[in-house]
Structure formats: C-alpha cells, structure tokens
Amino acid sequence: MALSLGKVAYINCEPVYYGIEQGAIPAECRIVDGTPAELNRMLEAGDLDLSVISAIEYARHSDRYLILPDLAIGSDGPAESVLFLSRVKPASLDGRLVHLTRDSLTSVYLVKLLLAKVFGVRPQFLSATADTIDRLPEDVAGVLMIGDPALRARGQLPFTLDLGQGWKEWTGLPFVFAVWAVRRDVYDDHREETHRLHRALLSSKRYSLARLDEICTTVCQRVGLDSDTCATYLKERLSFDLTPRHIEGLYRFFTLLEAEGDLPSTPVLEFIDVV
Ligand SMILES: C=C(O[C@@H]1C=C(C(=O)O)C=C[C@H]1O)C(=O)O
C-alpha cells in the first residue's frame, strides 16, 4: 500500500523531499502538500498516514502518534523563517493587539512563551491570516509569520524577533518546530511500509542536503531570496536532524508549556523501531 505522506508547502521541506520528488530515491507514497496547520488536522482526522507536523501537535496527541527518528525541522539559533515582526519593541506590547498566523501551531505557543517569560508582556492575541505585511491593519502592533511568507516579509516592520534565536538565547538549546509522525494504527497495520518510507525519507534527506545549491537555484525565486542566501537558510539556519540536544530542547519546551497550563502534561517521546 502506498502511504499518504504530508509535506509542508514551504521551501523548508525541500531538503527532505527533493530526492523523492525528483524520482532519485524510490519511495512508495503519495505526497500531500499543506500548511502545518492543515497537515496537523489531516493526520488527526486520519486523512494522512504519516506527516511532518507541528511539534506541539505531537505533544497533544502522543497517545495516537509515533515519531520517526532522525527527522525534524529545527534551528540552533536564528531560524530566519519563524519571525515575530512588530511596530514597537516586544517589551512594549502589553495589552496591544497582535496577529498570530493560522498556519502554525508550535510557533504560536513559542511566541506567547517568549513574550511572557522573556519580555514580560501579555498582548491580546488574535489568530489571523498572516501572509503579507501589506494588509496588516494599523492597530495591529505585531504579527507572527512562518515559512515562505516570513522569508518574504523580513525587515518589513521596525522590530524583528527571530523565534529560534530568542529560544536559543533564553535556554541555550536548539528548538524543534516540527517532527515527522505516523499514526499508531497505521504503524500497527503497515510496519514494513512505514520502515521503508522512513528509510526513503532519510536517504532523500542525505541526497537533498548534498544538492542544496541545485535546489536553491529553483526555489529561491519563490521567497524572493538570492540563491546563496537561500542556501545559507536551508544549510546553516534550519536543521533536519533530531539529536539528543534537539530532544532536550523539545522536552524543555513541553515542560514550560505544561507549567503555563498550555499542555496537560509533558509527553514521553515515543518512536517507531529502527530496523
Ligand atoms: C521553521 C519552520 O518550521 C515550521 C513551523 C511549524 C509550526 O510553527 O507549527 C510547523 C512546521 C514547520 O514548517 C517554518 O515554517 O519556517
């Protein structure tokens, strides 16, 4: 059976999917594109078998999902595509209206945490479409943007808080925005197919990371970057590994959210077998 596999429709997924989509790495799957929020919903509804999902979505449904080892979208410092842009300094945002992109979940919780714990402010948050700065109403003092829209919006408001950098400065740890997860019921019925697809994703990651310059010459126009800046973003800002330090970062995030009352409990990360 060809498993359905979710892919975030931003350039941040090219370093994992390019090899498969080029046909260079054989993989029996049907790739479905979406925003992180759409993929979260589709995996939960059973419309996808396996997907990259927001890290916090895993935490919310850890009883229903298993994580695929060695795959993640994270950063150990600035991420460049997870940005909180504001008209005033973050420390002046108490009570002000702030828009949060509807396309994300992890970053929505991270920005609330950073604003409360690092900057000591509690703005009024509103979930909104956040794909350009042009249509941002004047009374909205700040906006959380992710992915390609965030790359395009860089520098368009006076203040920028890069959430990966904010997290690193606060905790000293890398941050994991997204993980790859399979539904436990799918894994029970299709263990072999899941392992094959996991191996294909890891091979595709190796293949794609070795060809980032080639990838960037085509995808850079989508986000208005030159090819070199795009390559720096995908090579040096984002990381696609899930190392023990990344896992430590993930646990720290979940523990902080539990303390804030945003998560009922800190889940234990559970993985598929490595064969
Ligand atoms: C680094 C990024 O990571 C993402 C952020 C996510 C989230 O906030 O829920 C989910 C998936 C990733 O696409 C990005 O989109 O720029």
The ligand as an SDF file (V2000), in Angstrom:
LIG
                    3D

 16 16  0  0  0  0  0  0  0  0999 V2000
   10.9040   26.6010   10.5550 C   0  0  0  0  0  0  0  0  0  0  0  0
    9.6440   26.4300   10.2350 C   0  0  0  0  0  0  0  0  0  0  0  0
    9.0490   25.3780   10.8470 O   0  0  0  0  0  0  0  0  0  0  0  0
    7.6760   25.1520   10.8470 C   0  0  0  0  0  0  0  0  0  0  0  0
    6.8670   25.6170   11.8800 C   0  0  0  0  0  0  0  0  0  0  0  0
    5.7700   24.9050   12.3040 C   0  0  0  0  0  0  0  0  0  0  0  0
    4.8850   25.4240   13.3920 C   0  0  0  0  0  0  0  0  0  0  0  0
    5.1360   26.5270   13.8860 O   0  0  0  0  0  0  0  0  0  0  0  0
    3.9110   24.7400   13.7770 O   0  0  0  0  0  0  0  0  0  0  0  0
    5.4720   23.6770   11.6870 C   0  0  0  0  0  0  0  0  0  0  0  0
    6.1990   23.2070   10.6250 C   0  0  0  0  0  0  0  0  0  0  0  0
    7.3260   23.9420   10.0610 C   0  0  0  0  0  0  0  0  0  0  0  0
    7.0230   24.4010    8.7830 O   0  0  0  0  0  0  0  0  0  0  0  0
    8.9470   27.3150    9.2560 C   0  0  0  0  0  0  0  0  0  0  0  0
    7.8240   27.0190    8.8100 O   0  0  0  0  0  0  0  0  0  0  0  0
    9.5250   28.3270    8.8700 O   0  0  0  0  0  0  0  0  0  0  0  0
  1  2  2  0
  2  3  1  0
  2 14  1  0
  3  4  1  0
  4  5  1  0
  4 12  1  0
  5  6  2  0
  6  7  1  0
  6 10  1  0
  7  8  2  0
  7  9  1  0
 10 11  2  0
 11 12  1  0
 12 13  1  0
 14 15  2  0
 14 16  1  0
M  END
$$$$
